[in-house]
Amino acid sequence: SQQGEEDPQALSIQEGENATMNCSYKTSINNLQWYRQNSGRGLVHLILIRSNEREKHSGRLRVTLDTSKKSSSLLITASRAADTASYFCATVFPYNTDKLIFGTGTRLQVFP
Amino acid sequence: NAGVTQTPKFRVLKTGQSMTLLCAQDMNHEYMYWYRQDPGMGLRLIHYSVGEGTTAKGEVPDGYNVSRLKKQNFLLGLESAAPSQTSVYFCASSYSSGGGRETQYFGPGTRLLVL
């Protein structure tokens, strides 16, 4: 399976703290996307990083990509209770750019 | 603008029964996808379509069929449901694949329980 693995599987923090979650994959990619899923809902796109980019920011989100280690990280700064959700990375492989391959997800709980 | 909608929201089936899940999008997207989500497994792609009249297999296509007769609709069929198909099913669409740079927009999901 080409499915990515995310680490940790679950993360609990207090409001105001930073949350970091990691995604590892197995083969070369074209780009990597991060999505958020609130409980019982569909996924919502957060950010995309291309294979030739190393870091990208969007508001309180910071994504890094290390293609040599085949890994990416998502940092959420100054977490809020509303950030409580599951976060998934999704990779696009050069051999088929029509498909996203989703990771197993990190469940983030932010306590007020 | 409703985005991506899915029908039904929840369904209980007995083993061997058949059903069709409907996905509709009003964003004029070319690409549509069906995923299933199981605990601890993330999302796995069942089938997808790159345009009206086309379909292709994803990672876990066995036991499912799809049709894309109209651009805005993507149907997922279970001919003979099995308990292993108990899952939450998500539909998604995107304008194109754009080399994988396009955002996918997701529906709210359909919870299916097969007894």
Interface residues (C-beta under 8 A of the other chain):
Chain A: S1 Q3 Q9 N30 N31 Q33 Y35 G40 R41 G42 L43 V44 H45 L48 R50 F88 V92 T97 D98 K99 L100 I101 F102 G103 T104 G105
Chain B: V4 Y31 Y35 G40 M41 G42 L43 R44 L45 Y48 V50 A56 G58 E59 F90 A92 S97 G98 G99 G100 R101 T103 Q104 Y105 F106 G107 P108 G109
